[in-house]
């Protein structure tokens, strides 16, 4: 599964580079969510912390908590990869791994659900 994790993350990053070239106006969006991160867990912690931040818990503090959780529970990231793979293989509209990563409602599908 770790090979799949690396393959999926490398594909997501490669696709993001192409998307930045195609959609220059969205370059900051792709950079913030994908390109500035060295791995999937960092990218996911960035996205999640920005969704959960509030006045009591700013994004940076939230991100540290989430990264800690990911470090101590690798199954979360492996499940995210399974979800990305499931969306990619089951949704005919999704042609790239990066789409299933950057479209949040798509990532919430479970890899155990069959369509």
N, C-alpha and C positions, 0 to 999 in steps of 0.2 A: 504493500500500500504506500510505502514511502516513495517508491519510484513513481507511482501515479501522482502523488502529491507534487513532486518536483516537476513532472511532465505537465501537469495542469497549470502550475504556477508559471513555468517558463512559457507555456502557450498563452496564458493570460497576459503576461508582460509583452510578449512579441506582438500579440494582437493589439494591445494598447498603443504601441509605437506606431503601428499602421493607422489606427484610428485617429491618433493625434495628427498625422500627416493629412488625413482625409478631412477631418473636422477640427481645424485650427482653433475655432472659437471655443471648443470643448477641451482644449489642451490642459487647462488647470484642473478640470474635473478628473481627467484620466491620470494626471500627474499625482494629484492628492490621494486618490483612491487606489492606484496601482503602481505607477512607475517609481515613486519615491520609496517604496517599501522593498526590503530584501527578501521577504517571504510572505506566504499567505496569512500566517497568524498576525503579523504586523499590520497587514492591510485590513484584515477583518477587525482587529482591535481598534484601528483608526476609525473605520466606518461605524462600528457599534458605539464607541465612546462619544462620537459626535451626535449620534441619535439619542443617547441617554444622558448627555450632559445637562446640568441645570445650575442654578445659582449656588446650591450647596456643594455640588461636586462638578468642578470644571472638567472639560474634556481631557486634559493632560492627566489629572488624577484618576479619572475613570479609566483611561487607557492603561495606566500602570496596573490597576486592579485586574482588568481584563487580560492583559498580557501575562500576569501572574497565574491567573486561572488556566489559561491556555498552556503555559509551561508545565503546570502540575496535572493537566488532564489532556494528553495528546489526542484522545478519542474525539474531542470536540472538533479539532481541525480535520481529522480523518473523516468525520461525519460530514463536515462542510464540503470536503472533496467529493464524497459520495453523492451529496446533493447536487453539486455542480455537474458531475458526470451524468446523473440521472436526468437533470433538466436538459443537458446537451443531447443526450441520446433519445429522449422521449418527446421533446417539443420540436416539431418540424420547422418552426419559425427561428429557433435558436441555432445559428450556424457556427458560432464561436463560443469558446469557454468564457471569454471575457463578458459576453452578453449575459450569460447566466450568473456571472459574478456581480455585475454592476446594476442589474435589475433586481432589487431586493425582494420583491414579492415572488419572483421565480425561485430564489434560493431557498425559500421556506418550504418547498416541497420535500417530501421524504423519499429517500432512495428506495425505501421498502414498499412504496405504493406503486401498483402497476396500473397503467392506463389502458 
